[in-house]
Amino acid sequence: MAPELPAPRAELLWAVDQALPRPVVLHCLGGFVLAVQYALPRPAQDVDYVEVLPSDERASVEAVSRLDSGLDSALAHRTPRAGWPP
């Protein structure tokens, strides 16, 4: 059973989903994933991701995170990993 996303991340991801032109998948990592998986406190409210699928929607995700909607403080930090994704 997948863990439930705590506020404000659930609301954030819902708002991002509604703002995008089509469905996308974010491959997330970092403190966000650990905090959700193990119900740990997390002082930062951002969501780090390494990949967007379909990949041609990466620009849309980044644009949504820059909107003057308050989402920019909490969303999209693309975290590059050496050699992945290409």
Protein Blocks (a to p, Z undefined) as FASTA:
>chain_A
ZZddddfklmmmmmmmmmpmbdcddddedjklmmmmnopacfbfcdcdfbdcdfklmmmm
mmmmmpcnhpmmmmccddddehiaZZ
